[in-house]
Amino acid sequence: MSAPIQAFDPLTVPIAGTNLIEASAGTGKTYGIAALFTRLIVLEQKNVERVLVVTFTKAATAELKTRLRARLDDVLQVLESKEIAKLGDDTLSDGIAAYCAEHHKGDTFLPALLKQALQKEGRTRLIVRLKAAIGQFDNAAIYTIHGFCQRILRDYAFLCQAPFDVELTEEDGDRLLIPAQDFWRERVSNDPVLAALAFKRKAVPQTVLAQIRAYLSRPYLNFRRPQADLKQAQRNAETSWQTVCRLLPELEAGFWRIHPDLNGNSYRKNSFGNLFKELAQKSAAGQLPFLDKDTHERLLKLASDKLEARLKKGKTPDAAVFAELQKLADFGYDLNALEEAEEATIIRLQLDLIGYLNRSLAEMKKSRRERGFDDLLLDVHTALTDNPHAETLARAVAENWETALIDEFQDTDPLQYEIFQKIFIAQNRPLFLVGDPKQAIYSFRGADIYAYLQAAEDARHRYTLATNYRSHAALIGSIGALFRLKERPFVLENIGYSEVGAARAESRLSPKRPAVQVRWLHENDNEKANKDVLRRRAADYCADEIAHALNEAAGGRLNFKGCPLQSGDIAVLVRTHNEAVMVSAALKKRQVQSVLLSRESVFASPEAAALSALIGFWLEPRRAGTLRFVLTSSIFGYNAQQLHDFNQNESEILHWAESARTALDNWNQYGIFAAMQQFSQTHGIETRLLSRNNGRSLTNYFQLLELLAAEDAQNRNPAALHKWLRDQISLAGNNGGDNRAIRLESDEDLVKIVTMHASKGLQYPLVYCPFAWDAQDTGPSDWQILHQSANRTELLAKAQLSEDEQKQYADEEMAERLRLLYVALTRAEEQLNIYAAYSTNTADNPLAYLIEGLPQDSRETVRQTYDREKDGIAMLKRNWRRLTDNAPAGTDFAFTEDAPPPAAYRGNAGQTAEFAANSIPERRFRFVRHTSFTALSRHTQTPDGGEEDACPSLDAAETSVPAMPSETPTASDGISIHDFPKGTQAGLCLHEILEDFKFGQAAAGQETLIADKLKKYGFEEIWLPAVAEMAEACQKTPLTGAYCLSDIPPECRCPEMGFTLHTEDFGLKRLRDWFARDDIRLPEVCRAAAETLDFHTVNGFLNGFIDMVCQDPDGNICVIDYKSNHLGADASAYTQQAMDEAVAHHHYYLQALIYAVAAARYFKLRGQPPAAVSVRYLFLRGTDGKGGGVWRWDIDAAALEQIK
């Protein structure tokens, strides 16, 4: 039995047990959660990291983080305010109450909370705790359900028996389609009977997958597997058919003999003449025939019992003929049995596919060390239910989080609820489940209202938020009156309408309008308008009313909160995209601008299809048909005349083909984003898109480009990326990722057209529901989830539903529609506008259910009433009149039959202004690139997202020298660093030794370090003395003045300094001119080498690592790079000329410049702009400790500033 429901007070609710908080629309759910969280931190002295808050979307998580942090800030601000700081303990409580009354009007929670908190601890201590909590808030445990599960798997990997280092991925079409195709090959293609059945049913992996994909990864679903022996049923039907074919002439003759004795209406001569004619034609083919429904029914009428029942009065049955004709009926029954067996076989096949996909995907992801978002829930659920460490895991997690607050709990499912049960309920931890069953509208995403209802049964305490802060009293009362018309307003037994009070008595509209206006759509009571006519009329009426309201506001005759009503104060709620398009078009005709708010995937937009076609054209520019589709798509929008002109212009076709080839070249070199931007500029795509659909098309276009660029960064080739885009388009209905939802531009000044699902959580002063009268077509889809008991949820195919189960399905469908209706109606702050009409499916409309019949009438009773009624229009009108004319006290209805007068929004028509188009500045297109010195010096460019250098510590010259491991000396006497092997491994070894070398300490004391590095890279310890001598020489070599590395303290050295430089027009001409300047003092051989550089101008970023940046005691900045190049057999080979030539040959001067710019910018950002930067390249094999073997270049900071 459920616990009694009490009013929720965040200050007094016990912090214990399982608590269910029902938060009706507009009652301040987030405020209540924030208040409870604040109490836990302030009053109960919990750590922010030990209070778990879980919600179901990233957007909701971000909002909660903001609101919870702001609440803590409010408390701290009150305590630290000057007015409160000067109060003594005896006046503190009254002072806080007075301060909150002035600065936090209407907030009774804050002063009450502080009064109790200051009774437990002093103000100073409370401030310290609050600051600590706010300082730790970035670590607060506020997660989506997937983030919560990911945290458990990461922190308790051993107890969960979960793998380490897995990659979190999103599902894509290939992940499901490929194993589905494998299953099809194994089970169907190799079985002739199944293959024929699949062909007959037009079943292929893609279509079957689309039907069952929503039911994957849901282990709580139970399957009812039908029995089927397809081969036996087929044999029976074929045997019956052969019998019919053999005896057909006798059977026909026998029928016509008894025909005069049969009822003529039931056995019409023409009808059965056609039956025997058809059977004769099909018998000639010999194979089992396909019969239509009418033919099939006529066969069954030839059964003996049916023939006898239709004999004329006084006629006796001919037993012999009846027995023969029974064979035709038996054939019909065998066909029925065959059809049932086929249906059962298809159902079993689909159920087997669900199991196969669950297993194969799990194995695939395990082998690839990947997990999807749904896998996170499955893994945690398995760890808590089917794991030897389950109890230990549950205790450990419960100990980590002392209290849990679960938001939007009506959107949970059995899997998620069981996770919370195992961790918090079973471990007796305080658990608060916050939600509203009346707003459970996401069953299509897997949410299960029955999981919420089970939690309501399990909860020790139940609370409700009793005050609506969104709407005024008359509006709340009117909506309540509508739902109170039925004892079960939401059909299901345990979901009722919760009474709430109003925080605001009056509407803020001036002049006042009826709280709920019902607009009747029929022009007269005898109208036979079809649904299409009514839909168009609803859109037109709605648009006229909105235009009229905006005209009133523009004339100062309709205000909201003392100011003229704005377009952005109005929302039109719809269910489907088609309805939204109708309203948008109607508003546009009346000069009213609007914007569509939807959670639809951007891959479902026309721009996605157009981009896919455009990319297809790039890949195959000879396909003129694809180009024509592109030109007529939403991107270019060619009309028939433009397309005809294009088809006549061969040169234009060739121009487009060449443009496609250029775009593909740019893609291969720079990536999809850069290529598409260049193509867009050339063909004016952005201008075209901006000119229509209020910029929506352009927004979709840019969002798609970003998604394509992100996927392109995964190193997909063009063909693979095109396939990925096509997959996303085909799966758009199932993609719910936040980055895929259609993104919105600024919409504050536009009328919002919002899908009812997307409107949840939002509110608007004026709300219009023009299609609330319409009902979607009913009838089960291919599969349906039915709740057979509290602990059993079944997945049933349409063909498996019994008569009672079909009624249950209809009840659950109506229940969801009613919940969606509740969400829509409760979005309004000031006025709700409902449109009413009668149509062929009114019996399935939630509004029609509420207003018809007695309070105790069930959905089925209401349906039967509508089905019996001959004058549905008059009946529905009477029902609305009865509600609106006899509305109870505290409500405010208006029923309007007259059509609104046609209107067009005039805006500020009286004010005219002259406008002139701005001149369009010339646009310089730039490819944004990430590159490095190594890439530039190799005459190549690395696109953003490309691979890093294989050896980032070395440059191209050092890695290009082949390894030359000269024979290892047998003794260390007489060998030097000049004898040390060449090649990549040698260079890496020397660089790593110097990277870890402790400058300022003698090399002799660091022999262990050097020996370990030599061993790591495969060199004998015989080289240790020579390498140690090299390291000692490096730290004793003068660099700036008399200072050497051993003189510079560690805090003034930065080894392996990474950098990323933003560059603008970093090109060869400007660079060569800079190198050629006399004040740069670059060796002539290097200036000459600069003429041989060859790379494209860089606009983007240069990145790299500098071996060492340091600052000597005099403040001089020095850039040091170690070069392991081999210039000769001894120190005499490392002359200034030889080093100049090496620097020139390998373009080290360019590297030095990049490093110097990076160092100068670094110190400038730290407030220490250098006068110059000293570049010192230490050729390690020639460094002698006295200054030899060092290439030097000093560059003035003023000169560096000119490098952009």
Summary of the structure (lengths in Angstrom):
residues: 1204
radius of gyration: 39.4
end to end distance: 74.2
largest distance: 134.4
contacts: 3757
relative contact order: 0.07
helix: 54%
strand: 14%
